[in-house]
Amino acid sequence: MSDENGQKSNAIYVVGIMSAITVMNYYDRNLTSILVNDIKSDLDLSDGQIGALIGMSFALVYALASVPIARIADGGRRVNVLALSVGFWSIMTGISGAASNFWHMLLARFGVGIGEAGGSPTTHAIIAETVRTDWRGRAFGIIGISAAVGHISALAVGGYIGEHYGWRAAYYAAAAPGLLLAAVLFLTVPEPPRAGRAEAGSVRFTQAFRVLLRRRAFLWSCLAVSIGLIGAFGTNAFVPAYLMRQFQLTSSSVGTTYAAVVGPATMAGIFSGGLLADWLFRRDNKAPFIMIGLTFILACPLSLSYLAANDYRTALALVAPATFVSCLHTSAMYALIQSLCGPHLRATGAAIYLLFLNLIAQGLGPLAVGSLSDLFASRYGPLGLRYALMAGALTFLPGAICMFIAARTACDDIRTAETSGSQPPGPL
């Protein structure tokens, strides 16, 4: 009993540290969105360039670096990899505040992307090895909530600092907590025991990639979320700026009120999705996949409704249900991806999933919405950004179709992952 209590206490502590790291992960990556108008004015940038800074500059290096870092983590000490990653991205976030032009900011965002590439995949792997399987959805729900806290804190705190002390100060202030967390992680979190560390390191990436993509549910799930969330990532990048422009509001005002509505809705959606996925998974392994597809279908009209609102209060009232529904997939997908990976490829599988998500959704979403905004502005003026965001919301629909395809082979692929581990398949 004492051993069981000790394991439970250790799991709670590890999830707590991982949650704090996740808060800073999403704080640092989302800080730019509330500072868009100030950075655009100070550095004389277009919406397309802003979209490149928020999206592709971060996502490209994140995606390219995440897999090799995850392979190192799967073959070695995941805690050390994560501590180094947290420290590096925090330093690069601080350097972002010193940028004097587009190219300086681009390079700084590259650095943030490289550091954060070792964040989520390694975090997910550590949690999967620390927390019991039947509690995994809840644990990832907590991580998802932490991501939401980081996002809304970036809007509220970053917006306040940006308005009162300047956008550069907002970046400087974001760097310190991450450096402290990196030290706490390195000094206090033990490496979770797991079987097959040597086997994981000995499997070449091409073999691991082939193992995972042969599982059709894994491949189609990656495509579903990465395509379906193109518009959602564009929304995350530009909705604060849209609300400021559309309703003539300050960054502090939007950061506070928008975060107050979106924050609870995001956290409720993420945690509810984890609980629902756990409940459905015990009854039918493919049921959570179908659930995610249905939420994508519903998220499309809900997103269009708040973007069509002509006053701020109505927009805020409508954004809550849209946010809740669009976040139901988050922790459910984290848990499902781990179930589809097997015990030896957890960080690698999470990294491949995030590679799809970041290259397609994170990379293209803000860039596409920003570019469409510049294009539509020549014809529709201030409404150009609204129509660009509406166009992005339509991507939920093809994402839902891909998720339904993933559900067809989910049961067999999960069974294969549990029984075959990381053994490579035969020739394709």
C-alpha positions, 0 to 999 in steps of 0.5 A: 500500500505504501508503494502504491501511495508513493507511486500515486504521489510521484505521479501527482507531482510529475503531472504538476511539474509537467502542467507548469511547463506546459503553461509556459510552453503555450504562454511563450508561443501565443504571446505574439498574438496579443501583441500583433498590432503593436509589433506590426506598427513598430516593425512596419509589417503586413498581416502576411508577415505577422502570419509567417512569424506566428505560424510558419517560422515557428512551426517549420523548425518545430516540426523538423526538430521535434522528431530527432529530439523525440528520438533522443528522448526515447533512447535516453533520459527524457527528463534531461531532454525536457529541461534543456528544451525548456531553458532554451525556448525561454532564452529565445523568448526573451531574445524576441523582445530585442528584435528590430526588424522582421528578420530578427524576429524571424530568427528569434521565433526559429529559436523558440520553435527549436526549444519547444520541439522538445517540449510537448512530445517529451512531456507526453511520453513522461506522463504516459510512463508515469500515469496508469493507462486508465487515468491517462485521458484525465492526466492529458486533460490536465495538461490540456487545461494547462495549455489553455491557462498558458494561452489565456495568460498570454492574452491577459498578462501579455496584453497588460504588459504590452499596453503599459510597458511595451511589447518588448517588455512582455517578451522579457517578462516571459523568459524568467519563469521558464528558466526557473522551471527548467532548474526545478525539473532537472533537480527534482523529477526522477526519470520514469522507469520504462521497459525497452529503452535500448530497444527504442533507441535501436529502432531507426527513425525510418523504421519507427515512422513506417511502424506508425504510419502503417497503422491507418488510424494513426495516419488518418488521425494526424491528417484529421487534426492537422487539416481540421485545425488550419482555421483554428490556428489562424483564429488563435493568431488573429482573433485578438487583433480582429477584435481590436480592429473591429470594435476599436478596443485596446490590447489590455481590454481584449486580452482581459475580456476575451481571455475571461470568456475563452479561458473557462470554455477552453479548459472545460472543453479540454477536460470534458474531452478527456473524461468523455474519451476515457468513458468511450474508450472503455466501451469501444476503442473507435468511439472517441475517434467518432466523437472527435469527428462530430465535434469538428462538424459542430465547431464549423457553424459555431465559429462562423456565428461569432465571427459574424457578430456585429457587436463585441458582447454578442461576439463574446457570448458566441465564442464560448460554445464555439471554443468549448466544442472545438477544444473537446478533441485536445486531450482525447487526441493526446491519449489516443495517439499514445494508445496507437504508438505502443510502449517504446515509441511514445515520444516519437509518436507524439512528435510525428503527430505534432509534426503533422499538426505544426507543419500543416495547421500551425504553419499554414493557418496563421499564414493563410489567414494573414495572407487572405486578410491582405488580399481581402482588405483590397476589396473589403477594407477593414472586413478583410480579416473577418472574411479570412477568419471565416474561410479558415473555419471551413477546414473543420469539415475535411478534418471530420471526414478524415477522423471518421476514416481513422475510426474504421481501423482504430480497434485493430491498430490499437490492438497491434500497438499493444501487442507488437510494441516497436517491432518494425513491419515487413516491406511496404 
